[in-house]
Amino acid sequence: QVQLVESGGGSVQPGGSLRLSCAASGTLFSISVMGWYRQAPGNQRELVARMTIGGATNYADSVKGRFTISRDNPRNTVYLQMNNLKPEDTAVYYCSVTVSSQGGFWGQGTQVTVSS
């Protein structure tokens, strides 16, 4: 009974910025890891960034220096600030969360399109 709601996707020109958010809700649970994945047509789903509840982060090499993951623990929300966007960043972005004793969950996905 964990729900993930994503928002913030859209279309932007190269060099622009977007901020994605993902809010988790439910009854009694404890989140251990929250992160972002993306998938473009014809490509595998890949890890973009993730953060543990303790604050450790991990980024894909392709987004280091441009994307930043952050969180709001009291609201069980994770964010992805995306700067200097490139056409190759175009994909559907999925929020993911790992919950203690309940396993993993996925958001509905949000489209990010970068084009001129």
Order of alpha helices (4+ residues) and beta strands (2+ residues): beta-beta-beta-beta-beta-beta-beta-beta-beta-beta-beta
